[in-house]
Amino acid sequence: MQDGLSRIKADAVSSDIYDGLLRCLERFPEYEVETKQASLHVVHGRAFLGVHPRKHALLVNIVLSRPIESERLKRSERVSASRFHNEIVLRAATELDDEFTGWLREAYALTG
């Protein structure tokens, strides 16, 4: 799966964060990573996570039924009556903590 990230020109820092993100995703029974032109979509029935490499970071778009209320939130956008795109910038693999993995579990539960 790392190969998909290398195809969209990630640097070493964003690659390390992505490796940590893949370890977080191993907790889920099934999902696919789709390589787009400049990003990756993590899909379980539909996309629940968008991964966008940035210089020395990853911009992660988490699809939830609510806006995230956290200082970590860069932006939240309502995309339908029951879906929000919540953008989080990850600058280190240590930011893949319990709060972040909780959002992943919540997003995954909405799909499939």
VENQUI-V128669 format. One record per pair of residues at least 24 apart in sequence whose C-alpha atoms are under 6 Angstrom apart, sorted by sequence separation. I is the first residue (numbers start at 1). J is the second residue. D is the distance in Angstrom with one decimal. If there is no record, write none. Layout:
i j d
I J D
I J D
This chain:
i j d
61 85 6.0
62 86 5.1
61 86 5.4
61 87 4.5
60 87 5.6
60 88 5.2
59 88 5.8
8 38 5.5
59 89 4.5
4 35 5.8
58 89 5.7
58 90 5.1
57 90 5.5
57 91 4.5
14 56 5.5
10 53 5.6
13 56 5.0
14 57 4.9
64 107 5.3
14 58 5.6
63 107 5.8
48 107 5.6
45 111 5.8
44 111 5.8
45 112 4.4
44 112 5.2
20 93 5.8
17 92 5.9
17 93 4.5
